[in-house]
Amino acid sequence: MTLLIERVGLTTVQDHGRSGWAHLGVSHSGAADRTSFQLANRLVGNPPQAAVLETAGGLAVRATADTFVVLTGSECDAELDDRVIPHCQPTVMRTGSLLRVSNVRRGVFTYLGVAGGIQGPALLGSRSHDTLGNIVPLPLIAGGELRIGTTYGNPLGVDAPMMPRDTDRVGITTGPHGDILHLDDRERILHHVWTVSAEPNRVGVRLVGPTLQHQFTDDMHSFPLVRGAVQLTPANELVVMVADHPTTGGYPVVGVVPPSDVDRLAQARIGARVTWEWKSI
């Protein structure tokens, strides 16, 4: 079976990512919202690492055989032929049917899981499209096809899906450079509202908030970065690394966000309000 791509929109192929290559400058990549990615696979009976489509809208695909599909992550306007597709509920997609995701209404990324998972060549152990490193094992083009694997199991039909939560409280722990902050800077971070200041992407989430009294130096050596690392820039912004983050950076890492909260930040639109909650390691 294959999926025929009629429109690509803002869509990439994503799976569990590529581990073990950071020493060569290759990011982990993979799904931006790992919780929603794993849910999509679970609902259609796939193994947790199976590849899916991550879209911010404008996607249209047609099935060449009967299969099960599901949409998770951000709520969206989606239709299967002329029927609205229920969110987080496995749905039969018949031969020749057209599935369209026209608009993501709340959040940023929606995940289309297909029973059997998307198949094809992998690079460095993953089929994920790394937007920063330009690693594209499975390029998406209108008129192209995606091969779908053998179904692993029956769709669950029922689950306990968690809808994406607002970023009202996001956890943060002390980072390796937390000591550059003044004593009252931590209180300013925690007791003020921060705002997502740039269009969302798969590399990082940029936030603006109160003025901090940190002692910033421009001659810091490049430092390793991980998903969830919180960099403090000379412009007094906090930048949280997400899926396609660089593996090193020259700004101090003053905090680290827990994995589940990185998923929430990855779904935050420009203008979203974020408040921090300090976590112990």
C-alpha positions, 0 to 999 in steps of 0.5 A: 500500500502507498499514500499518494501525496497531492499536497505537501503543505507544511509537512515532514516525515518524523519518527523517534529520531536519530540517537548517538550522532551529536558528537558529529554535529547531528541533532536527535531530531524526530517528532517535535511533540513526542507525546502526540507522536507516540499516541498516534502510533499506539492508536493505530497499533504501530510500534512506538518508533514508527514513522508518521507525518507531522504537519502544520497544515496544507496536507492532502494524501490519497490511499491506494488500499484500505487502512486505518489512520488517526490524527493526534497532537494539535486540533485541526480542520481535517476531512476524509473525503467529505467527512470530518475526521474525529481527533484521536480516534482511529478511522478507516480510510478506504481505497481512493479516499482523500484525507486533507488537513487544511488548518491547525487551529490550536497549537502547531503540529498535528500527527497523522499516523497510518497503520503499518507506519511509513516505510522507506530508506533511513539516514543514520538510523532514522527517517526523520526530516531534520530541518536545521541539518537538512537531512531528508531521507524521505522528501515530500513532493506533490505527486510522490508516494509514501510506502506503508508497511504491514499492519502490526496490530489492531487499532485500540479504538479506545485510549486515554489521549491527553490533549495538548495543554496550554503553557500555563506552567512549564517546568525548569531546572537549573542549567550548567550556567545557572550561576551567571544569574543574579540572586533575584533573577531566578525570582524574575524568571518564575514570577513574570509571564513570558511570551513566545516572540517568534513564529514556531519552528522545529529548532527552538522556542523564543520567549521574551519577559522581564529584564534580568541582571545577569552578567553576560559575556560574549566570549563564552566557549561553545557548549553542548546542547540537548533538547530542552536546554534553555539558552539566555541571549544578549537580547534578554530572551530565553530560547528553549531547544526543541527537536532540530536544535543545534548540538552546540551553542555559544549562549549560556544554558541557564536552565533545562525543561523536562521532556514532557514540557518540551512537547507543550512548548513545541506546540506553543504559537507566537504570542502564547503566554508561558509561566515557569515552575522550578523543579528539583532534579 
